[in-house]
């Protein structure tokens, strides 16, 4: 038991209260990792300004350009597949483009700020603080009773 009275099970580590499952990459995501985003970014900045505004994210036009680029370069992608992966594509395309337009640190900053796993963790902080406060109260009560 923890000091706060919560049960802890041994044998394999501590099971987290909050879990975040990361799905397997699908066909389109794999294709984008295999140079689609890098090559598209190089081509994009060959015809567009490399100066991106602060907090820039790819818009519908940029995503349409990416989809067109993929199809012209042999990646089979359906509208449904692209729509399903839209949020993922937007984040990873922005990451690649930030690296080129700004630097790796800015790319990493933007990526962490838009990460659903980081968001879930941040949203769990009040619950964690509540657990800590409960544990402190229990410890104080135990200490008061022992004197």
N, CA, C and O of each residue as an XYZ file, in Angstrom:
588
protein
N       0.844     -1.181      0.000
C       0.000      0.000      0.000
C       0.892      1.249      0.000
O       1.968      1.276      0.597
N       0.405      2.261     -0.684
C       1.107      3.538     -0.617
C       0.756      4.216      0.701
O      -0.152      3.769      1.402
N       1.460      5.286      1.045
C       1.143      6.029      2.263
C      -0.273      6.593      2.199
O      -0.908      6.833      3.226
N      -0.759      6.801      0.962
C      -2.109      7.315      0.787
C      -3.177      6.240      0.802
O      -4.357      6.536      0.614
N      -2.777      4.989      1.024
C      -3.754      3.915      1.122
C      -4.114      3.243     -0.187
O      -5.049      2.444     -0.235
N      -3.400      3.548     -1.234
C      -3.695      2.932     -2.535
C      -2.909      1.635     -2.660
O      -1.762      1.550     -2.221
N      -3.525      0.641     -3.252
C      -2.899     -0.672     -3.421
C      -1.888     -0.624     -4.564
O      -2.174     -0.096     -5.638
N      -0.712     -1.179     -4.320
C       0.329     -1.289     -5.338
C       0.612     -2.773     -5.528
O       0.889     -3.489     -4.566
N       0.542     -3.219     -6.754
C       0.794     -4.617     -7.062
C       2.226     -4.783     -7.560
O       2.691     -3.999     -8.387
N       2.928     -5.806     -7.058
C       4.299     -6.056     -7.459
C       4.372     -6.979     -8.655
O       3.355     -7.460     -9.155
N       5.587     -7.218     -9.104
C       5.802     -8.160    -10.192
C       5.553     -7.550    -11.552
O       4.515     -7.799    -12.165
N       6.470     -6.772    -12.021
C       6.333     -6.191    -13.353
C       6.247     -4.678    -13.353
O       6.001     -4.070    -14.395
N       6.443     -4.078    -12.221
C       6.427     -2.619    -12.171
C       5.074     -2.075    -11.740
O       4.137     -2.832    -11.491
N       4.989     -0.787    -11.658
C       3.767     -0.109    -11.223
C       2.897      0.175    -12.438
O       3.369      0.730    -13.430
N       1.648     -0.199    -12.360
C       0.700      0.068    -13.441
C       0.239      1.521    -13.330
O      -0.218      1.941    -12.267
N       0.349      2.279    -14.394
C      -0.060      3.693    -14.320
C      -1.573      3.836    -14.170
O      -2.339      2.997    -14.643
N      -1.990      4.919    -13.502
C      -3.417      5.211    -13.372
C      -4.007      5.598    -14.719
O      -5.137      5.229    -15.042
N      -3.254      6.327    -15.485
C      -3.700      6.804    -16.791
C      -2.860      6.130    -17.867
O      -1.635      6.059    -17.764
N      -3.527      5.644    -18.889
C      -2.811      4.991    -19.989
C      -3.098      5.740    -21.276
O      -4.183      6.293    -21.460
N      -2.131      5.751    -22.150
C      -2.293      6.352    -23.470
C      -1.766      5.348    -24.477
O      -0.575      5.038    -24.502
N      -2.653      4.852    -25.292
C      -2.275      3.851    -26.291
C      -1.902      4.537    -27.599
O      -2.662      5.353    -28.121
N      -0.743      4.204    -28.117
C      -0.307      4.719    -29.406
C      -0.563      3.611    -30.424
O      -0.031      2.507    -30.306
N      -1.374      3.920    -31.412
C      -1.703      2.933    -32.425
C      -0.530      2.651    -33.352
O       0.444      3.401    -33.408
N      -0.657      1.551    -34.073
C       0.360      1.206    -35.067
C       0.238      2.152    -36.256
O      -0.849      2.639    -36.565
N       1.351      2.402    -36.912
C       1.334      3.244    -38.104
C       0.595      2.532    -39.228
O       0.755      1.327    -39.424
N      -0.210      3.280    -39.959
C      -0.905      2.697    -41.102
C      -0.092      2.919    -42.383
O       0.984      3.515    -42.350
N      -0.620      2.434    -43.501
C       0.060      2.503    -44.800
C       0.516      3.922    -45.137
O       1.667      4.126    -45.523
N      -0.364      4.888    -44.998
C      -0.040      6.272    -45.361
C       1.021      6.854    -44.440
O       1.949      7.512    -44.911
N       0.904      6.627    -43.149
C       1.896      7.145    -42.206
C       3.285      6.572    -42.495
O       4.283      7.291    -42.443
N       3.338      5.295    -42.795
C       4.626      4.669    -43.136
C       5.192      5.307    -44.405
O       6.380      5.623    -44.463
N       4.346      5.497    -45.421
C       4.797      6.109    -46.675
C       5.331      7.520    -46.429
O       6.331      7.919    -47.026
N       4.674      8.269    -45.559
C       5.124      9.633    -45.261
C       6.464      9.633    -44.533
O       7.298     10.506    -44.773
N       6.674      8.675    -43.660
C       7.960      8.570    -42.969
C       9.084      8.161    -43.913
O      10.241      8.516    -43.684
N       8.769      7.434    -44.947
C       9.800      6.925    -45.859
C      10.291      7.973    -46.828
O      10.801      7.611    -47.889
N      10.170      9.225    -46.533
C      10.715     10.335    -47.308
C       9.644     11.237    -47.893
O       9.966     12.288    -48.445
N       8.379     10.855    -47.787
C       7.328     11.704    -48.332
C       7.322     13.099    -47.747
O       7.226     14.078    -48.486
N       7.423     13.208    -46.434
C       7.393     14.528    -45.786
C       8.664     15.314    -46.063
O       8.608     16.508    -46.358
N       9.813     14.647    -45.971
C      11.088     15.327    -46.220
C      11.157     15.827    -47.658
O      11.493     16.986    -47.904
N      10.840     14.957    -48.599
C      10.905     15.353    -50.016
C       9.863     16.409    -50.354
O      10.145     17.340    -51.108
N       8.673     16.274    -49.807
C       7.648     17.294    -50.046
C       8.095     18.642    -49.488
O       7.921     19.674    -50.136
N       8.664     18.634    -48.302
C       9.118     19.884    -47.677
C      10.175     20.572    -48.533
O      10.126     21.787    -48.726
N      11.117     19.812    -49.039
C      12.141     20.400    -49.933
C      11.487     21.014    -51.162
O      11.831     22.127    -51.559
N      10.547     20.296    -51.766
C       9.857     20.811    -52.943
C       9.009     22.033    -52.591
O       8.985     23.013    -53.336
N       8.325     21.974    -51.475
C       7.463     23.071    -51.035
C       8.252     24.363    -50.895
O       7.847     25.410    -51.401
N       9.387     24.278    -50.201
C      10.189     25.489    -49.989
C      10.943     25.915    -51.246
O      11.544     26.988    -51.275
N      10.914     25.098    -52.261
C      11.460     25.514    -53.556
C      10.530     26.480    -54.282
O      10.967     27.230    -55.155
N       9.251     26.462    -53.922
C       8.274     27.335    -54.589
C       7.538     28.273    -53.626
O       6.747     29.108    -54.066
N       7.789     28.146    -52.328
C       7.157     28.993    -51.319
C       8.246     29.625    -50.451
O       9.375     29.138    -50.392
N       7.889     30.702    -49.792
C       8.821     31.376    -48.887
C       9.173     30.452    -47.726
O       8.317     29.741    -47.200
N      10.431     30.475    -47.342
C      10.885     29.676    -46.202
C      10.525     30.357    -44.885
O      10.620     29.743    -43.822
N      10.112     31.626    -44.949
C       9.746     32.382    -43.749
C       8.309     32.037    -43.352
O       7.352     32.511    -43.964
N       8.177     31.221    -42.338
C       6.856     30.863    -41.835
C       6.527     31.759    -40.645
O       7.413     32.090    -39.857
N       5.259     32.154    -40.507
C       4.886     32.965    -39.349
C       4.932     32.142    -38.056
O       4.835     30.915    -38.085
N       5.080     32.829    -36.939
C       5.099     32.170    -35.625
C       3.805     31.380    -35.447
O       2.727     31.848    -35.814
N       3.920     30.189    -34.886
C       2.793     29.291    -34.631
C       2.090     28.824    -35.899
O       0.913     28.468    -35.855
N       2.792     28.821    -37.021
C       2.249     28.354    -38.291
C       1.925     26.869    -38.209
O       2.644     26.097    -37.575
N       0.846     26.487    -38.852
C       0.499     25.077    -39.020
C       0.008     24.907    -40.456
O      -0.580     25.829    -41.021
N       0.244     23.742    -41.049
C      -0.219     23.517    -42.420
C      -1.742     23.689    -42.512
O      -2.493     23.165    -41.690
N      -2.169     24.429    -43.523
C      -3.603     24.633    -43.732
C      -4.112     23.640    -44.782
O      -3.363     22.789    -45.261
N      -5.386     23.760    -45.129
C      -6.005     22.833    -46.085
C      -5.296     22.867    -47.433
O      -5.151     21.833    -48.086
N      -4.857     24.043    -47.849
C      -4.159     24.172    -49.138
C      -2.825     23.431    -49.118
O      -2.487     22.732    -50.074
N      -2.070     23.580    -48.040
C      -0.780     22.893    -47.927
C      -0.984     21.376    -47.886
O      -0.234     20.626    -48.509
N      -1.998     20.937    -47.152
C      -2.282     19.501    -47.085
C      -2.721     18.960    -48.446
O      -2.375     17.836    -48.812
N      -3.483     19.762    -49.194
C      -3.885     19.350    -50.549
C      -2.662     19.237    -51.453
O      -2.581     18.326    -52.277
N      -1.708     20.160    -51.302
C      -0.458     20.088    -52.076
C       0.307     18.816    -51.733
O       0.854     18.158    -52.618
N       0.345     18.466    -50.436
C       1.031     17.244    -50.011
C       0.349     16.021    -50.624
O       1.024     15.137    -51.152
N      -0.961     15.964    -50.559
C      -1.695     14.825    -51.109
C      -1.442     14.695    -52.611
O      -1.214     13.595    -53.114
N      -1.484     15.807    -53.311
C      -1.216     15.813    -54.749
C       0.203     15.331    -55.028
O       0.418     14.530    -55.938
N       1.161     15.808    -54.259
C       2.562     15.401    -54.393
C       2.696     13.890    -54.198
O       3.377     13.220    -54.974
N       2.048     13.357    -53.164
C       2.136     11.929    -52.888
C       1.591     11.112    -54.053
O       2.210     10.138    -54.482
N       0.433     11.513    -54.560
C      -0.191     10.771    -55.652
C       0.644     10.841    -56.928
O       0.753      9.849    -57.649
N       1.232     12.000    -57.215
C       2.077     12.145    -58.405
C       3.370     11.352    -58.284
O       4.011     11.042    -59.289
N       3.754     11.022    -57.044
C       5.005     10.297    -56.827
C       4.787      8.844    -56.425
O       5.660      8.220    -55.822
N       3.618      8.312    -56.764
C       3.394      6.883    -56.636
C       2.831      6.371    -55.323
O       2.703      5.159    -55.150
N       2.491      7.247    -54.397
C       1.881      6.788    -53.156
C       0.373      6.757    -53.346
O      -0.253      7.786    -53.601
N      -0.196      5.586    -53.221
C      -1.641      5.444    -53.365
C      -2.274      5.882    -52.042
O      -2.005      5.305    -50.989
N      -3.116      6.909    -52.118
C      -3.768      7.425    -50.915
C      -5.220      7.772    -51.249
O      -5.497      8.485    -52.213
N      -6.126      7.261    -50.443
C      -7.544      7.550    -50.655
C      -7.933      8.787    -49.848
O      -7.243      9.179    -48.908
N      -9.053      9.388    -50.238
C      -9.560     10.540    -49.486
C      -9.861     10.138    -48.043
O      -9.584     10.896    -47.114
N     -10.425      8.953    -47.857
C     -10.767      8.477    -46.516
C      -9.520      8.294    -45.658
O      -9.506      8.670    -44.486
N      -8.479      7.717    -46.242
C      -7.217      7.507    -45.524
C      -6.619      8.846    -45.116
O      -6.184      9.019    -43.977
N      -6.599      9.779    -46.039
C      -6.020     11.098    -45.770
C      -6.827     11.816    -44.689
O      -6.252     12.444    -43.800
N      -8.144     11.727    -44.761
C      -9.003     12.375    -43.766
C      -8.801     11.752    -42.383
O      -8.753     12.462    -41.378
N      -8.683     10.430    -42.338
C      -8.488      9.731    -41.057
C      -7.178     10.156    -40.394
O      -7.113     10.290    -39.172
N      -6.139     10.366    -41.197
C      -4.812     10.702    -40.677
C      -4.527     12.204    -40.668
O      -3.396     12.611    -40.403
N      -5.514     13.018    -40.949
C      -5.306     14.463    -41.127
C      -4.564     15.115    -39.948
O      -3.606     15.858    -40.163
N      -4.989     14.848    -38.728
C      -4.337     15.457    -37.567
C      -2.883     14.991    -37.459
O      -1.984     15.795    -37.214
N      -2.663     13.698    -37.644
C      -1.312     13.140    -37.591
C      -0.447     13.760    -38.681
O       0.684     14.171    -38.424
N      -0.981     13.825    -39.900
C      -0.247     14.390    -41.036
C       0.103     15.853    -40.765
O       1.229     16.281    -41.020
N      -0.847     16.606    -40.256
C      -0.616     18.026    -39.976
C       0.527     18.205    -38.996
O       1.409     19.035    -39.218
N       0.525     17.436    -37.911
C       1.586     17.553    -36.899
C       2.958     17.179    -37.464
O       3.936     17.900    -37.269
N       3.018     16.048    -38.164
C       4.320     15.581    -38.653
C       4.831     16.431    -39.817
O       6.039     16.619    -39.957
N       3.937     16.940    -40.642
C       4.359     17.853    -41.707
C       4.872     19.145    -41.095
O       5.911     19.658    -41.511
N       4.159     19.673    -40.115
C       4.614     20.894    -39.445
C       5.986     20.670    -38.803
O       6.851     21.544    -38.873
N       6.190     19.515    -38.182
C       7.487     19.205    -37.558
C       8.613     19.277    -38.592
O       9.656     19.887    -38.354
N       8.384     18.651    -39.730
C       9.400     18.652    -40.783
C       9.636     20.064    -41.314
O      10.779     20.463    -41.538
N       8.566     20.813    -41.512
C       8.692     22.149    -42.081
C       9.313     23.128    -41.080
O      10.059     24.023    -41.479
N       9.019     22.972    -39.797
C       9.633     23.815    -38.772
C      11.144     23.590    -38.733
O      11.914     24.533    -38.554
N      11.560     22.338    -38.900
C      12.990     22.044    -38.896
C      13.686     22.823    -40.007
O      14.770     23.369    -39.804
N      13.063     22.873    -41.177
C      13.648     23.594    -42.309
C      13.527     25.102    -42.137
O      14.499     25.829    -42.338
N      12.348     25.574    -41.768
C      12.097     27.017    -41.705
C      12.721     27.679    -40.475
O      13.150     28.831    -40.540
N      12.773     26.959    -39.366
C      13.305     27.532    -38.130
C      14.544     26.758    -37.705
O      15.657     27.072    -38.127
N      14.346     25.747    -36.869
C      15.438     24.885    -36.413
C      14.835     23.694    -35.672
O      13.622     23.639    -35.466
N      15.660     22.763    -35.280
C      15.182     21.547    -34.624
C      14.520     21.870    -33.287
O      13.516     21.251    -32.934
N      15.064     22.825    -32.543
C      14.471     23.163    -31.248
C      13.053     23.702    -31.401
O      12.165     23.323    -30.637
N      12.831     24.577    -32.374
C      11.480     25.098    -32.616
C      10.551     23.988    -33.088
O       9.378     23.947    -32.717
N      11.082     23.095    -33.904
C      10.298     21.963    -34.372
C       9.858     21.097    -33.189
O       8.691     20.719    -33.089
N      10.792     20.790    -32.304
C      10.478     19.975    -31.130
C       9.497     20.689    -30.206
O       8.606     20.049    -29.647
N       9.642     21.998    -30.037
C       8.737     22.781    -29.188
C       7.314     22.685    -29.719
O       6.388     22.364    -28.974
N       7.140     22.965    -31.010
C       5.820     22.905    -31.626
C       5.228     21.501    -31.504
O       4.048     21.335    -31.198
N       6.065     20.501    -31.748
C       5.591     19.119    -31.743
C       5.111     18.711    -30.353
O       4.079     18.054    -30.223
N       5.850     19.094    -29.320
C       5.425     18.745    -27.959
C       4.163     19.502    -27.562
O       3.330     18.973    -26.825
N       4.016     20.727    -28.041
C       2.826     21.517    -27.708
C       1.573     20.987    -28.381
O       0.468     21.292    -27.933
N       1.708     20.210    -29.434
C       0.551     19.661    -30.143
C       0.415     18.149    -29.935
O      -0.387     17.500    -30.605
N       1.193     17.596    -29.017
C       1.214     16.154    -28.788
C       0.021     15.723    -27.933
O      -0.116     16.195    -26.805
N      -0.852     14.832    -28.444
C      -2.002     14.391    -27.660
C      -1.606     13.657    -26.373
O      -2.343     13.702    -25.388
N      -0.471     12.995    -26.373
C      -0.014     12.305    -25.165
C       0.393     13.318    -24.094
O       0.091     13.135    -22.914
N       1.075     14.380    -24.509
C       1.451     15.445    -23.577
C       0.193     16.135    -23.049
O       0.109     16.454    -21.863
N      -0.782     16.365    -23.926
C      -2.042     16.991    -23.511
C      -2.758     16.138    -22.466
O      -3.260     16.658    -21.470
N      -2.802     14.834    -22.697
C      -3.449     13.937    -21.732
C      -2.708     13.992    -20.394
O      -3.339     14.019    -19.337
N      -1.391     14.009    -20.435
C      -0.607     14.088    -19.199
C      -0.887     15.397    -18.464
O      -1.076     15.399    -17.247
N      -0.913     16.506    -19.196
C      -1.183     17.809    -18.578
C      -2.584     17.836    -17.965
O      -2.782     18.399    -16.888
N      -3.549     17.232    -18.648
C      -4.917     17.193    -18.125
C      -5.030     16.293    -16.893
O      -5.981     16.419    -16.121
N      -4.082     15.398    -16.707
C      -4.091     14.499    -15.552
C      -3.432     15.117    -14.325
O      -3.543     14.564    -13.231
N      -2.751     16.245    -14.477
C      -2.033     16.858    -13.354
C      -2.946     17.219    -12.185
O      -2.554     16.991    -11.041
N      -4.142     17.770    -12.407
C      -4.999     18.062    -11.247
C      -5.352     16.798    -10.446
O      -5.409     16.834     -9.217
N      -5.585     15.703    -11.140
C      -5.873     14.439    -10.461
C      -4.661     13.992     -9.645
O      -4.804     13.535     -8.511
N      -3.479     14.126    -10.222
C      -2.253     13.749     -9.516
C      -2.058     14.629     -8.286
O      -1.667     14.142     -7.225
N      -2.330     15.917     -8.428
C      -2.201     16.829     -7.283
C      -3.198     16.442     -6.196
O      -2.872     16.501     -5.010
N      -4.400     16.049     -6.585
C      -5.397     15.604     -5.615
C      -4.956     14.354     -4.872
O      -5.154     14.242     -3.662
N      -4.359     13.414     -5.594
C      -3.842     12.201     -4.958
C      -2.739     12.535     -3.963
O      -2.663     11.948     -2.884
N      -1.890     13.481     -4.335
C      -0.798     13.882     -3.450
C      -1.345     14.547     -2.186
O      -0.854     14.283     -1.088
N      -2.351     15.402     -2.329
C      -2.950     16.062     -1.173
C      -3.602     15.039     -0.241
O      -3.477     15.139      0.979
N      -4.294     14.063     -0.815
C      -4.920     13.005     -0.010
C      -3.858     12.238      0.756
O      -4.028     11.952      1.941
N      -2.759     11.903      0.085
C      -1.672     11.167      0.739
C      -1.078     11.985      1.885
O      -0.792     11.442      2.952
N      -0.894     13.275      1.671
C      -0.348     14.138      2.736
C      -1.271     14.142      3.951
O      -0.800     14.053      5.084
N      -2.583     14.245      3.727
C      -3.547     14.264      4.831
C      -3.499     12.965      5.615
O      -3.543     12.971      6.845
N      -3.407     11.844      4.896
C      -3.355     10.545      5.557
C      -2.090     10.404      6.391
O      -2.135      9.892      7.509
N      -0.969     10.855      5.856
C       0.301     10.789      6.576
C       0.223     11.652      7.831
O       0.664     11.229      8.900
N      -0.333     12.853      7.714
C      -0.471     13.742      8.877
C      -1.374     13.082      9.929
O      -1.066     13.120     11.120
N      -2.492     12.477      9.489
C      -3.398     11.800     10.408
C      -2.693     10.653     11.136
O      -2.860     10.481     12.344
N      -1.924      9.889     10.411
C      -1.186      8.762     11.019
C      -0.169      9.270     12.026
O      -0.023      8.711     13.113
N       0.530     10.334     11.657
C       1.531     10.883     12.549
C       0.886     11.462     13.808
O       1.448     11.338     14.897
N      -0.261     12.079     13.680
C      -0.990     12.660     14.803
C      -1.475     11.561     15.725
O      -1.470     11.733     16.943
N      -1.887     10.454     15.180
C      -2.394      9.330     15.982
C      -1.297      8.583     16.683
O      -1.569      7.904     17.674
N      -0.071      8.673     16.222
C       1.033      7.930     16.822
C       1.635      8.662     17.992
O       2.382      8.057     18.761
N       1.350      9.918     18.163
C       1.980     10.706     19.233
C       1.266     10.576     20.513
O       1.670     11.176     21.509
